[in-house]
Amino acid sequence: MYAALKEEARADDIAAGIGFADCCSTLFRTIAEAAPSAIGVVSGHNLQIKWVNAAFSQCLDDTFNKQDVSGMLLSEVLPGYFESGIDAIFRQVASTRVAFLAPEYRYEFFGRGVTYWHWSLIALPAPPNAVPDLLFQTIEVTESVLARQREKMLTDQCDHQRRLFDTALSSTPDCNYVFDLNGRFIYANRAVADVLEQPIQDIIGKNLFELGHVHDTTVKWQEQVNEVIRTARQIRDEMPFTSPSGRLGYYEYILVPVIGEDKNVEAVAGSTRDVTERKRAEQALQDAHDGLELKVLERTAELVKANTLLMSENAVRLLAEEALLRSKHFLQQLAAHQESIKEDERKRIAREIHDELGQQLLVLRMDVSMLHTRTRKNHPRLHQKIDAALKSIDSTMQSIRSIINNLRPAVLDLGLHAAIEWQVRRFEEHTGIACDLVSDGKEIILSDNCTTALFRTVQESLTNVSRHAHATQVLIELYEAGNRLFVKVSDNGIETRPDERRKKASFGLLGMKERITTLGGDLEIKSEPGQGMLLVVSVPIQADRRLGKLLG
């Protein structure tokens, strides 16, 4: 009787266990049916589908419904997965009963392209010698994967741009830096470290006071940084600065506000150039000029005294005239020297702008253009901003080319004929006045000084025509006669008072005459009412040609 009661109790326990299991199974299926992720059970023996929830058929774009897939093999429903070898993973989990997790599994649906799925796979409880069924769960993570890939691509592009920016700024001799709103360095190139004589890593995060530079110029500098932050306006200035080793230099600098998206200043960018040598040269030139002025005053005083004492004598008059001629010759030499210095400085500035700023802008445009192409489809707003940046870079490059040509046209290096021909075309483009150049087409070998002086004379003549002549046609003649080179510029201006036109252009004409006189040449102007104006320049070319050959 005891055994019968025990057996009956055991049967009740089994029934209760089965009932609890059925309850759990029902609860699981109810929760799984409402889940947004695809959930299913397959046989561990042959991967035959035993049950799936509604989300599973939705993952298949409703190609199969729940009833269709029940009893099918998983390889029939998802052939692309099994071509990639995931069936081996299913069988491994069934064999080892160790759960499998694949956070990003790539799968290509027909008609949808590449997608990414998060898979988890576990073996359900089964007797030790039996092959367990497998419970799987999968959910699509394509958007998050693609978003992460796009974010990484943009991060890589930004890192690339930053490296290019840092390399470009570190390759220049100028000091380039950025301050935060507390006046501390957040960026500094190699030139800054050289001037402050400290490693870059020691500079970042500190201001000049914290770096040990406590003097009046540092106070002024810090006040200007604060003013840029407060007013959002740039500041240009120059000041002396003594390095830690005691080297005294003179620097010019510009501080520019960095405006954030909220229209507030978020940082201050600056650039500083060492102009010590230029300041010394300017001071030397000023000292020389003052000395020359003093000598001219002294010489003039001597002439006045001599003229006062010997006014009645012809010999004294001749002596005074000779002294005046020497002074005039001396002043002409000084003017020629100053003109030569001016042309040399123009040439140097034009070359530096072309070699340094021009090349850096070209590299920057190439990089921005590449970024412009890559953002066309996926980032329209960023693409528009980059497009505006490209136009701004192109405008800047065009301005630089114009500045270089205004300082000293590169075509001057090709000779006088080529330079005048270039100036004629440019004159026609800018004024609309017809201009012809008549010559034998042969290039004339001249020194650089002579070529520059003649080109500037033609350039000034055309400027006077465009401003004062009211002409519709200009003719330039260039030819050799004997041992002299002639340049003639004539126009068909209709002014009724030629003297008035000369008066307006008097400073330009005076400058032309001084240039030609220093070359041993002559300048003559002829004009009649209603007949325009003719300018004739002639210079000796034999000695200048020999000098040009030696220098060339």
C-alpha positions in Angstrom: 0.0 0.0 0.0 2.9 2.3 0.8 4.4 1.6 -2.6 1.1 2.4 -4.3 0.8 5.7 -2.5 4.4 6.6 -3.4 3.8 5.7 -7.1 0.6 7.8 -7.1 2.5 10.8 -5.6 5.2 10.4 -8.2 2.6 10.4 -11.0 1.1 13.6 -9.5 4.5 15.3 -9.5 5.2 14.3 -13.1 1.8 15.7 -14.1 2.4 18.9 -12.2 5.8 19.2 -13.8 4.4 18.7 -17.3 1.7 21.2 -16.5 4.3 23.8 -15.4 6.4 23.1 -18.5 3.4 23.6 -20.7 2.6 26.8 -18.9 6.2 28.1 -19.4 6.1 27.1 -23.0 2.9 29.0 -23.6 4.2 32.0 -21.7 7.5 31.9 -23.8 5.6 31.7 -27.1 3.3 34.6 -26.1 6.3 36.8 -25.2 8.3 35.7 -28.3 5.3 36.4 -30.6 5.3 40.0 -29.4 9.0 40.5 -29.7 10.4 42.8 -32.4 13.3 40.5 -33.1 13.0 37.3 -35.1 12.9 34.2 -32.8 12.6 30.6 -33.8 13.4 26.9 -32.8 15.1 24.5 -35.2 16.1 20.9 -34.9 19.7 20.4 -34.0 19.8 17.3 -36.0 18.9 18.6 -39.5 18.1 22.3 -38.8 14.5 21.8 -39.7 12.3 24.7 -38.5 9.9 23.8 -35.8 8.6 27.2 -34.8 9.1 30.9 -35.6 7.4 34.1 -34.5 5.7 36.6 -36.8 8.8 38.9 -36.8 10.8 36.1 -38.6 8.6 36.3 -41.7 8.8 40.1 -41.6 12.6 39.9 -41.8 12.1 37.9 -45.0 10.0 40.8 -46.4 7.0 38.4 -46.2 8.5 36.0 -48.8 7.3 33.2 -46.4 4.7 33.4 -43.7 4.8 31.5 -40.4 2.9 28.5 -41.7 5.1 28.2 -44.8 8.4 28.0 -43.0 7.2 25.4 -40.4 8.8 22.1 -41.4 11.2 23.7 -43.9 15.0 23.5 -43.6 16.6 26.7 -42.5 18.9 26.5 -45.5 15.9 26.7 -47.8 14.6 29.8 -46.1 18.0 31.6 -45.8 20.2 30.2 -48.6 22.6 33.1 -48.5 23.5 32.5 -44.9 24.3 28.9 -45.5 26.5 29.8 -48.4 28.5 31.8 -45.9 28.9 28.8 -43.6 26.6 29.6 -40.7 25.2 26.1 -40.8 28.5 24.9 -39.4 27.9 27.3 -36.4 24.4 25.8 -35.8 25.8 22.3 -35.8 28.7 23.4 -33.5 26.2 24.8 -30.9 24.1 21.6 -31.2 27.2 19.5 -30.6 29.0 21.5 -27.9 25.8 23.1 -26.3 27.8 26.3 -26.0 25.9 29.5 -26.9 27.0 31.5 -29.9 26.8 35.3 -30.3 27.5 37.2 -33.6 27.0 41.0 -33.1 27.4 41.8 -36.8 26.7 39.1 -39.3 26.7 40.2 -43.0 23.9 38.9 -45.2 22.8 39.9 -48.7 19.1 39.7 -49.5 17.9 39.5 -53.0 16.6 42.9 -54.0 17.8 44.6 -50.8 21.6 44.4 -51.0 23.9 43.9 -48.1 22.4 43.9 -44.6 23.8 43.3 -41.1 22.2 41.1 -38.4 22.8 40.4 -34.7 22.5 36.6 -34.1 22.3 34.7 -30.8 22.0 30.9 -30.7 21.6 28.6 -27.7 20.9 24.8 -27.3 17.7 23.9 -25.5 17.7 21.3 -22.6 17.9 17.7 -23.9 19.0 14.3 -22.6 22.8 13.9 -22.7 22.8 11.5 -25.6 20.2 13.4 -27.6 20.7 16.1 -30.2 19.2 19.3 -28.7 16.9 21.7 -30.5 18.3 25.2 -31.1 16.7 28.5 -30.1 17.8 31.4 -32.2 17.2 35.1 -32.1 18.2 37.7 -34.8 17.5 41.4 -35.3 18.7 43.7 -38.1 21.4 46.2 -37.2 22.1 47.5 -40.7 21.4 51.2 -39.9 23.6 51.2 -36.8 26.5 49.4 -38.6 26.3 51.8 -41.6 26.1 54.8 -39.3 29.2 53.6 -37.4 31.0 53.1 -40.8 30.0 56.6 -41.9 31.1 58.0 -38.6 34.5 56.3 -38.9 34.9 57.5 -42.5 34.2 61.1 -41.5 36.5 60.7 -38.4 39.3 59.4 -40.7 38.7 62.3 -43.1 38.8 64.8 -40.3 42.0 63.2 -38.9 43.5 63.4 -42.4 42.6 67.1 -42.8 44.0 67.8 -39.4 47.3 66.1 -40.3 47.5 68.1 -43.5 46.7 71.3 -41.6 49.3 70.7 -39.0 51.9 69.7 -41.6 51.2 72.8 -43.7 51.4 75.1 -40.8 54.5 73.4 -39.4 56.3 73.7 -42.7 56.1 77.5 -42.7 58.6 79.8 -41.0 55.8 81.8 -39.5 54.5 81.1 -36.0 50.9 79.8 -36.1 48.9 79.1 -33.0 45.4 79.0 -31.4 44.3 80.3 -28.0 41.3 79.2 -25.9 39.0 81.7 -24.2 41.4 81.8 -21.2 44.3 82.8 -23.4 46.1 79.4 -23.2 47.6 77.7 -26.2 45.6 74.8 -27.6 47.7 74.6 -30.8 51.2 75.7 -31.7 53.4 74.8 -34.7 57.1 74.1 -34.7 58.0 77.8 -35.2 56.3 78.8 -32.0 58.4 76.2 -30.1 61.5 77.6 -31.7 60.8 81.2 -30.7 59.7 80.3 -27.1 62.6 77.7 -27.0 60.3 75.1 -25.4 58.8 71.8 -26.6 55.3 72.0 -28.0 53.9 69.6 -25.4 55.1 72.0 -22.7 53.5 75.0 -24.4 50.0 73.5 -24.9 47.6 74.4 -22.1 49.6 77.4 -20.8 49.7 81.1 -21.4 52.8 83.3 -21.8 52.8 84.2 -18.2 52.8 80.5 -17.1 55.6 79.9 -19.6 57.8 82.5 -17.8 57.4 85.5 -20.1 56.5 88.3 -17.6 57.1 91.7 -19.2 55.2 94.6 -20.7 54.9 93.1 -24.2 53.3 90.0 -22.7 50.8 92.1 -20.9 50.0 93.9 -24.1 49.7 90.6 -26.0 47.3 89.1 -23.4 45.1 92.3 -23.4 44.8 92.1 -27.2 43.8 88.4 -27.1 41.1 89.4 -24.5 40.0 92.2 -26.8 39.6 89.9 -29.8 37.5 87.6 -27.6 35.4 90.5 -26.4 34.8 92.3 -29.7 35.1 89.4 -32.2 37.4 91.6 -34.3 40.8 90.9 -35.6 43.9 92.8 -34.5 47.1 93.5 -36.4 50.2 94.9 -34.6 53.9 94.4 -34.1 56.2 94.4 -31.1 59.7 93.4 -29.9 60.1 90.1 -28.1 63.1 88.7 -26.2 63.5 84.9 -26.2 64.6 83.0 -23.0 68.2 82.9 -24.4 68.2 86.7 -24.7 67.7 87.0 -28.5 65.9 90.3 -29.3 63.6 90.2 -32.3 60.8 92.2 -33.8 57.6 90.5 -34.8 54.4 91.5 -36.7 51.3 89.5 -35.9 47.5 89.1 -36.5 45.0 87.8 -34.1 41.7 86.6 -35.6 38.5 85.4 -33.7 37.3 81.8 -34.4 33.5 82.0 -34.6 31.4 79.0 -33.6 28.1 77.8 -34.9 26.4 79.8 -32.1 28.0 83.0 -33.5 30.2 83.4 -30.4 34.0 83.5 -30.3 35.2 80.0 -29.3 38.9 80.6 -29.8 41.5 83.0 -31.1 43.8 82.0 -34.0 47.1 83.9 -34.7 50.0 84.2 -37.0 53.3 85.9 -36.2 56.2 86.7 -38.6 59.8 87.6 -37.7 60.5 91.0 -39.3 63.7 91.7 -37.5 65.8 91.8 -40.6 63.3 94.0 -42.4 63.2 96.4 -39.5 67.0 96.6 -39.5 67.0 97.2 -43.2 64.3 99.9 -42.9 66.3 101.5 -40.1 69.5 101.4 -42.1 67.7 102.9 -45.1 66.2 105.6 -42.9 69.7 106.4 -41.5 71.1 106.5 -45.0 68.2 108.8 -46.1 68.7 111.1 -43.1 72.4 111.2 -43.9 71.7 112.0 -47.5 69.3 114.7 -46.4 71.9 116.2 -44.1 74.5 116.1 -46.9 72.0 117.8 -49.3 71.3 120.4 -46.7 75.0 121.0 -46.1 75.7 121.1 -49.9 72.8 123.5 -50.4 74.1 125.7 -47.6 77.5 125.7 -49.2 76.0 126.7 -52.6 73.9 129.5 -51.0 77.0 130.8 -49.2 79.1 130.7 -52.4 76.4 132.3 -54.4 76.0 135.1 -51.9 79.7 135.8 -51.7 80.5 135.6 -55.4 77.2 136.7 -56.9 78.8 139.2 -59.2 81.4 136.9 -60.7 80.7 134.6 -63.7 83.1 132.0 -62.4 81.3 131.7 -59.1 78.0 131.3 -61.1 79.5 128.5 -63.1 80.8 126.9 -59.9 77.4 127.1 -58.4 75.8 125.6 -61.5 78.3 122.7 -61.4 77.5 122.0 -57.7 73.8 122.0 -58.5 74.4 119.6 -61.4 76.3 117.3 -59.1 73.5 117.5 -56.5 70.9 116.7 -59.2 73.0 113.8 -60.4 73.4 112.6 -56.8 69.6 112.8 -56.3 69.0 111.0 -59.6 71.3 108.2 -58.5 69.5 108.1 -55.1 66.1 107.9 -56.9 67.4 105.2 -59.2 68.7 103.3 -56.2 65.4 103.6 -54.4 63.5 102.5 -57.5 65.8 99.4 -57.8 65.2 98.6 -54.1 61.4 98.9 -54.7 61.5 96.6 -57.8 63.6 94.0 -55.9 61.2 94.1 -53.0 58.3 93.6 -55.3 60.0 90.7 -57.0 60.8 89.1 -53.6 57.3 89.6 -52.2 55.7 88.2 -55.4 58.0 85.2 -55.3 57.3 84.4 -51.7 53.5 84.7 -52.2 53.7 82.4 -55.2 56.0 79.8 -53.6 54.5 79.7 -50.1 50.9 80.8 -50.0 50.1 79.8 -53.6 51.4 76.2 -53.1 49.6 75.8 -49.8 46.3 77.0 -51.2 46.7 74.6 -54.1 47.2 71.6 -51.8 44.3 72.8 -49.6 42.0 73.1 -52.7 42.9 69.6 -53.8 42.0 68.2 -50.4 38.8 70.2 -50.1 37.8 69.2 -53.7 38.3 65.5 -52.7 36.1 66.0 -49.7 33.6 67.8 -51.9 33.3 64.8 -54.2 32.9 62.3 -51.3 30.1 64.2 -49.6 28.0 64.8 -52.6 25.5 62.0 -52.0 25.6 61.2 -48.3 26.0 64.7 -46.7 24.2 67.4 -48.8 24.5 70.1 -46.1 28.2 69.5 -45.6 28.5 69.3 -49.4 27.0 72.8 -49.7 29.4 74.2 -47.1 32.4 72.6 -48.8 31.2 73.9 -52.2 31.2 77.4 -50.7 34.6 76.8 -49.3 35.9 75.8 -52.7 34.5 79.0 -54.3 36.2 81.0 -51.5 39.5 79.2 -52.1 39.3 79.8 -55.9 38.5 83.5 -55.3 41.5 83.8 -53.0 43.8 82.1 -55.5 42.6 84.5 -58.2 43.3 87.4 -55.9 46.8 86.1 -55.2 47.5 85.8 -59.0 46.3 89.4 -59.4 48.5 90.7 -56.6 51.5 88.9 -58.0 51.0 90.4 -61.4 50.5 93.9 -59.9 53.7 93.5 -57.9 55.8 92.3 -60.8 54.5 90.3 -63.8 56.4 87.1 -64.3 56.3 87.7 -68.0 59.1 90.3 -67.5 61.5 87.4 -67.2 60.7 86.5 -70.8 62.0 89.9 -72.1 60.7 93.4 -73.0 58.7 92.4 -76.1 56.8 89.6 -74.4 56.1 91.8 -71.4 54.7 94.7 -73.5 52.6 92.2 -75.5 51.1 90.8 -72.3 50.4 94.4 -71.0 48.7 95.2 -74.3 46.3 92.2 -74.0 45.6 93.0 -70.3 44.9 96.7 -71.2 42.4 95.7 -73.9 40.6 93.3 -71.5 40.3 95.9 -68.7 39.5 99.0 -70.7 38.0 97.8 -74.0 40.3 100.3 -75.8 41.9 98.8 -78.9 45.7 98.6 -78.6 48.2 97.4 -81.2 51.9 96.6 -80.8 54.1 97.1 -83.9 57.6 95.6 -83.9 59.8 93.2 -85.8 58.9 90.4 -83.3 62.5 89.8 -82.2 63.3 89.8 -78.6 65.8 92.5 -77.5 68.5 91.6 -75.0 68.6 94.2 -72.2 69.5 94.3 -68.6 66.8 93.7 -66.0 66.9 97.4 -64.9 66.4 98.6 -68.5 63.7 96.1 -69.2 61.8 97.0 -66.1 62.1 100.7 -66.6 60.8 100.6 -70.2 58.0 98.2 -69.2 56.9 100.5 -66.3 57.0 103.5 -68.7 54.7 101.8 -71.2 52.5 100.6 -68.3 52.2 104.2 -66.9 51.5 105.6 -70.4 48.6 103.2 -70.8 47.3 104.0 -67.4 47.3 107.8 -68.3 45.5 107.0 -71.6 42.7 105.0 -69.8 42.3 107.7 -67.1 42.6 111.0 -69.1 42.7 110.6 -72.8 39.1 109.6 -73.8 40.8 107.6 -76.6 39.4 104.6 -78.6 42.7 103.4 -80.0 46.3 103.2 -78.9 49.4 102.3 -81.0 52.7 101.1 -79.4 55.8 100.9 -81.6 59.1 99.1 -80.6 62.1 99.2 -82.8 65.9 99.8 -83.0 67.6 102.6 -84.8 71.3 103.0 -84.7 72.6 102.3 -81.2 69.3 103.3 -79.6 66.0 101.5 -78.8 62.8 103.5 -79.4 59.4 103.0 -77.8 56.5 105.1 -79.0 53.0 105.3 -77.5 50.3 107.3 -79.3 46.6 107.6 -78.9 43.6 109.3 -80.7 42.4 111.2 -77.6 40.1 114.1 -78.3 40.9 116.4 -75.4 40.9 120.1 -76.3 43.6 121.1 -73.7 46.6 118.7 -73.8 48.3 120.8 -71.0 45.4 119.9 -68.7 46.0 116.2 -69.4 49.7 116.5 -68.7 49.0 118.3 -65.4 46.7 115.5 -64.3 49.4 112.9 -65.0 52.3 115.1 -63.9 53.6 112.8 -61.2 53.4 109.8 -63.5 55.3 111.6 -66.2 57.9 112.8 -63.8 58.5 109.3 -62.6 58.8 108.0 -66.2 61.3 110.7 -67.0 63.4 110.0 -63.9 63.6 106.3 -64.9 64.6 107.0 -68.4 67.1 109.6 -67.4 69.0 107.2 -65.1 69.4 104.9 -68.1 71.0 107.8 -70.2 67.9 108.0 -72.3 65.4 110.7 -73.4 61.6 111.1 -73.0 59.6 113.5 -75.2 55.9 114.2 -75.2 54.1 115.8 -78.2 50.4 116.7 -78.3 48.0 118.9 -80.3 44.3 119.7 -79.6 42.1 117.0 -81.1 45.1 114.9 -82.3 45.8 112.9 -79.2 49.3 112.5 -77.6 52.6 110.9 -78.6 55.2 109.7 -76.1 58.6 108.9 -77.5 61.3 107.1 -75.4 64.8 106.3 -76.6 67.6 104.6 -74.7 71.2 103.6 -75.7 71.3 99.8 -76.0 74.9 98.8 -76.9 76.3 99.0 -73.4 73.1 97.7 -71.9 73.0 94.8 -74.3 76.5 93.8 -73.4 75.6 93.9 -69.7 72.4 91.8 -70.4 74.5 89.2 -72.2 76.9 89.0 -69.3 74.1 88.7 -66.7 72.1 86.3 -68.9 
